[in-house]
Structures are given as C-alpha cells and as structure tokens.
C-alpha cells in the first residue's frame, strides 16, 4: 500500500510579500526594469530621429529594436507584478510562471522586430534605395553600444541575483541591442567610406541576430512552461540533500519543475515497510526540510512514500521511540 505524504504548510522558501525590501533598491527587479524602460525610451527615440536626419537605415532599424525593448520592458513589469502575488485558491502553486510568460513576451517582440527590420532592409536593397548616412549616425550608434552594454550587464546581474528568467531575458535583449548597434556602426562606417549598400546590409545583419536571440529565448522559456527538467546540477543537488536524510532506503524517483525563478520538486522515497504512518510522515518532512535548507531555490517539496525492503533495523533515530509499537 502506498501512502502519499505531501506538506500542507506554506513553502518556507516562498518569498513573502515585501521581501524585496531587504535588497538595495538598485538591485530590485522592478526598479531595474523601470530604469531599463526609461533608457530604452530615450535610446529608441534618439536613434530613430538621428537615423532619419542622418539618412541611416541601419540606425533607424536599431532604433526600432530599442522600441521593441520598450514594449518588452512593459511586459516584464506586468509579469513581475503578477508573479509577486502570493498563492491563492485558484493558483495554489503561486504565480511565478508569469515571469516565464514575461520572458516569452520579450522573445516574441524580438522575433517580430527582426522580421520587420529584415523585410524593410531587403526591399531597400532590391529597389536600390540606398542611403548615404552622415557622421552623426555613426556617433549615435557607438553611443548606443556603450549604453546598451551597461544596461545589459546591470540587468543580467540583477537577474542572476534573483534567478529571474524575465530579467535574464531582458538582459539578453539589452545585449542583443548592443551588438545590433555595433553592427549598425559597422554598416554606417562602410557607407560613409563609400559603400552605401553596407548600411542596408548592416540592417539585415541586425535582423538575423535579433531573430536568433529571440528564437533561443522563446525555446528556452516555452520548455520551462512544458515542465522540462532543469540542469543536471540542480537535480543532483536535490538528490544529494535527500540522500542525507536518515531512514530513507532510496530515492526511487525525482522530478523537478521550474516556476518562474523558483522550482518544485516531486520525490518518491522508500522506507522500511514496518514503519508506522506517523514515522513515515516524519521522515517525509525531514526530507522536505533537508532539501529546502540545502537548495534555497526550491519553493515546494512533495514527497511520496513507498514501502522499501524488509531489512535493517526498524527503529528510526530521526523519530521518537514512542512512534514504534512494542514488539510482540
């Protein structure tokens, strides 16, 4: 007979409401995203305006890339706000998947932007609508490279600090913008040097890079929503923490699912078949506590107990001796 033992208390590793206040404001996800939004608004407007005035298709394309970042930032802000809500009756596992959804929104914006930029650049090349950019476009693109790389490093640092897929996706988008600005600068420089087609070719290169980054982000986060197992390192860490619990004969099965920046673990363990239900229940909670303590990113642990081999001592040191009936 199998006994399902699942913890009913709220997850101790679940971040309580207002937990971000213990982190400096500069390193909080919402503040980081608001700064990114302000920066992207300024950069997108500046690059589009300068690109039009300085006759650079590559810089205008790069400006639209930053404009997509603005929409992505808005999606990230909404997803972070939704993910911070505590579990409720309709969402007993919490709302952390909104972070993954926010990352998917960013990826979709990147794909749409890449397609649009490529279409416009290819049409310009086919129709011979080649532009002759001015030096101002080159300086604007180089300034964008520096600004976006700073934003990327900052956002990725905050994302790693919180293990946030939404911020990591946003940081990747900032970096893609920095690299696209570098490609724009190369194309603009080539056009100024007397090869105007390089400006449009630079726009095509930007679009290809954006499409690649967008596809990788989309695939990674869709796989997370599909409950794909995380990295082997995390699974091994959970297994090691569980194997240290006394009176557990073996871990027969272990499944881990990602929910935003947190993970849920489902385990099947075997204990001595003569243990009482009370003893098995205590062992299950010891397993839960051990994993939560040693693997901080685990929000919930579900333990299913099965009878193991009828060998070894029946007494479990983890549990009180009164849990065991006197031998007949």
N, C-alpha and C positions, 0 to 999 in steps of 0.2 A: 504494500500500500504506500502511495506517495503522499507526502504532506507538503503543501505549498506554504512557505513562510515568507511573507512579504512585509517589510516595515511599513507601519501605518503613520509614524511620526513624520513631520515635515523634514525635508532634507537639510542636514546641518550645514552642508556646503552651499546651499542656495543663497545667493547674495541677498540680504534683507533690503527692504526699501530704504534708500538713502545711504547705502553702503559706499557709494562713490565719494561721499564727503570725506572719507579717510584718505583719499588720494588727492594730491595737489591739483588745483583746478586746471592747470595747464595740461595735466596728464589724464583728464577725464574724457571719455569718448564723446559726450555731447559737445563739450567746449572745443575739442579738437575738430569735430565736424563743422561747427559753426565758423571756426577760423578758416577751414578749408573752403567753405561756401563763399565767404567774403573774398578770399583770394581768387577763387575761380571766376567770380563775377567780374572782378577788376581785370583779370588777365584776358578773359574771353572778350570783353568789350574793347579792351585796348588792342588786342591782336586783330580783331575784325576791322576796327576803324583804321588802324595803321595799315593793315593789309590792303584795304580798299584804296586808301590815299596813296600808298606807295606801290600800287599795282603788283601785288604778290598773291598768286593763287595759293601757294603753299602756306603763307602766313594766315590767310583767310581760312583755309582748311584747318589749320592748327587752332584758330580761334573757335571754330565750331566744335572741335574736340574738347576744348575747355568749357564750352557751353553745355556739352553733354555731361561734363563733370558737375556742372551746377545742378542739373536735373538729378544726377546720381547722388549728390550731397543731400538733396531734399529727400530722396528715397531712403538714404541711410538714417537721417534724422528721424523720420517716421518709424523706421524699423527698430531703431534703438529705443525710442519711446515705448513702442508696443512690447518689445522684449523685456523691458524693465518691470512690467506688470507681474504681480505675484500669481501663483496658481489659483484657479477658481474651479467652480463646479464643472464648467464645460471644458476647461483646459487643465486637468489635474497634473499634467507634466510641466506646466508653466508655459510661457510664451517665447522661449528662447529661439524657436525656429524662425521668428520674424527677422532675426539677424541674418540667417542664411537667405531668407527671402530678399532682404535688402541687398545682399551681395549679388543675387541673381538679377535684380533690377539694374544694378550698376553694369553687369555684364551685357544685358540686353541693350542698354543705352550705348555701350561701346560698339556692339555689333551694328546697330542702326547707324551710328555716326560713321563707322568705317565704310559701310556700303554707300552712304551718301557722298562722302568725300571722293571715293574711287570713281563713282559714276560721273561726278562733275569734272574730275581731272581727265578721265579718259575721253569724255566728249570734247573737252578743250583741245586735247592733243589731236584727235581725229579731225576736228574742224579747223585746226591751225590757229586757234585763238590763243596764241602765246603772248605772255605778258613780259614786260621789261621792268622788273622791280627796282626800287630805289634803295639807297643805303639804309634808310630809316627802317625798312623791313628787316634787314639783317640784324641791326642792333636790337630791335624788338624781339626777334626770335631768340637771340642769345640771352637776353634778359629773362625770357620765359624759361629757358633751360635751367638757369640758376634758381629761379623762384620755385619751379615745379619740383626740382630735386630736393630742395629744402623741405617743401611741403610733403613730399613722398617719405623722406626719412623720418620726419616728425610723426606722420600718421601711422607708418609701419611700427614705430617704436611704441606708440600708444596701443596699437592693435595687438602687438605681441604681449604687452604688459597685461592686457585684459583677455587675451586669447579670443579676440573678436573677429569672426570671419567677415563681418560687414566692414570693419575698419581696415582689415588686411586687404580686402578687395578695393577699398577706396584708395589705400596707399599704392596699390598696384596701378590703379588708374592714374594717379598723380605721376607715377614714374613713367607710364606709357606716354603721358603728355610731355614729360621732359625729353624723352627720346624722340618723340614726333617733332618737338620744337628743334631738336638737333638736326633731324632730317630736313626740316624746313630751312634751317640756316644753311645747310649744305646746298640745297637746291637753289636758294636765293643767291648764295655766293656764286654758284656756277652761272646763274642767269646774268648777274651783274658783270661777270667776266666775259660775257659774250655768247652764252649758250642758253637762250631763254627757255628752251624746252625742258631744261633741268628743273625749273621751278615747278612745272606740272608733274614731272617725274617724281620730284620730291613729295608732292601731294599724294601720288599713288603709293609711294613707299610708306608714307604715314598711314594710309588706309590699311595696307597689308599688315602692318604692325598692330594697329588697333584691332583688327579682326582676329588676329592670333591671340592677343591678350584677352579679348572678350570671350572667345571660344573656350580658352583654358579656364577662365573664371566660371563660366556658365557650367562647364562639365564638372568641375570640382564641387560646386555647391549643389548642383542637382543630384550628384552622387551622395552628398550628405543627407539630402532630403529623402533619398531612397534607402536610408539606413545602411549605407556601405560601411564596412568595418574600418575603423581608423588605423593609423600606423601601428605596425607590429610592436614598436617600442612601448606604446601606451598599454596595449593588451598584455604584454609581458610584465609590465609594472603592476598591473591589476592582479594578474595571476600570482606573482611573487608575493604580494601583500596578502592574498587569500591563503596561500600555502603555509604561511607562518602561523595561522590560527590552529590552536590545539584541538585535538579530537576530530579533525577533518581528515578522512582517509584519502580522499582525492577530489579534485575539481573535474567533473565529468564534461562540463560544457561551459563556455563563456562567450557571451555575445555583448558587444558594446555598440551603442548608437550615439551619434552626435546630435545635440540640440543647441544650435547657436554656438556659444563659446563654452558650453558645458557638455558632459557626457553621462549617459545612463548605462549601467552595467547589469546584465542578467546572468546569474550563475546557477549551475546545477552541481550540488556537492553531495558526497556520500559520507554517511556517519555510521557508527556501529548500529546494527539493527535492533539491539536490545536497549538502546537509549529511550528514555521516556520522551513524550512530545515536548514536555517542558524543557528537558535538557537539549533536545534538538533545536528548540526555539532559541535558547540562549546561545548555542553555537552559531546559529544563523546571524544573530545580532552581533556576536563577536566578529564574524566575517565582515559584516557591514561596517562596523566601526573601524576595523583594521584597514579596509580599503579606503574609506573616507579620510582617514587620518594620513595615510601614506600617499594617496593620489588626490591632491586638492581639487582637481578639475572634475571630479566625479560628483554629480549633484544627487543622484539616487542610486541605490543598490537594491536589486531584487534577488532574493536567494530562494531557490527551490531545493528542498532536502529530500534525498532518496536513501533507502537502506543500503548499506555497504556490505562488506564481508563480515561474517561472524567469527572474527579472530581478534586477538589482542585483548587488553583489559577493557571492561565495560565502563569503569569509573572514568569520568572526565574531570581533570583538575580545574578546568575553566569554570565548572558549575559546582554549586554547593552539594555536599554529600547527601543532603536530605532529598535531593532530586531523585535518588536511586532507591528503588524498593529493596528491602532486606531480602537476601537470598533465602529460599525455602529450604 
